[in-house]
Amino acid sequence: MDKKAKKRVEVLRKKITQLQQQLAGAKQQMDDPEEVRQYEAQISAAQEEIDKLKAS
C-alpha cells in the first residue's frame, strides 16, 4: 500500500467508528428503521473499500 491508500484506510476507519456510534444511537431511538439500514450499509461499504485497498 502506498501513502495515499494508507491515508484513505485511516480516514475510512475513523468514518466507521463515527458511523458505529450513530448506529448505536439510532438503534436506541428507533424512530426510523430505515436510518439503521442506511448506517449499516455505509459501514459495510467503507469496510469493503478498506479490504479492497489492502488487497491492492
C-alpha positions as CSV (number, residue, x, y, z in Angstrom):
1,M,0.0,0.0,0.0
2,D,1.2,3.4,-0.8
3,K,0.9,6.5,1.3
4,K,-2.4,7.6,-0.3
5,A,-4.0,4.2,0.3
6,K,-2.8,4.2,3.9
7,K,-4.3,7.6,4.5
8,R,-7.6,6.6,2.9
9,V,-7.8,3.5,5.1
10,E,-7.2,5.7,8.2
11,V,-9.9,8.1,7.1
12,L,-12.3,5.2,6.5
13,R,-11.6,3.7,9.9
14,K,-12.5,7.0,11.6
15,K,-15.6,7.2,9.5
16,I,-16.6,3.6,10.5
17,T,-16.1,4.5,14.2
18,Q,-18.3,7.5,13.8
19,L,-21.0,5.6,11.9
20,Q,-21.0,2.8,14.6
21,Q,-21.7,5.4,17.2
22,Q,-24.5,6.9,15.1
23,L,-25.8,3.4,14.5
24,A,-25.9,2.6,18.2
25,G,-27.8,5.8,18.9
26,A,-30.2,5.1,16.0
27,K,-30.9,1.6,17.4
28,Q,-31.7,3.0,20.9
29,Q,-34.0,5.6,19.4
30,M,-35.6,3.6,16.6
31,D,-37.6,6.5,15.2
32,D,-36.8,5.5,11.7
33,P,-35.9,1.8,10.9
34,E,-34.5,2.9,7.5
35,E,-31.9,5.0,9.2
36,V,-30.4,1.9,10.9
37,R,-30.2,0.2,7.5
38,Q,-28.5,3.2,6.0
39,Y,-25.8,3.3,8.7
40,E,-25.3,-0.5,8.3
41,A,-24.9,-0.1,4.5
42,Q,-22.4,2.8,4.9
43,I,-20.4,0.8,7.4
44,S,-20.2,-2.3,5.1
45,A,-19.3,-0.1,2.1
46,A,-16.5,1.5,4.0
47,Q,-15.3,-1.9,5.2
48,E,-15.3,-3.3,1.6
49,E,-13.3,-0.3,0.4
50,I,-10.7,-0.9,3.2
51,D,-10.5,-4.6,2.2
52,K,-10.1,-3.6,-1.5
53,L,-7.3,-1.1,-0.6
54,K,-5.5,-3.7,1.5
55,A,-5.7,-6.3,-1.3
56,S,-4.1,-4.0,-3.9
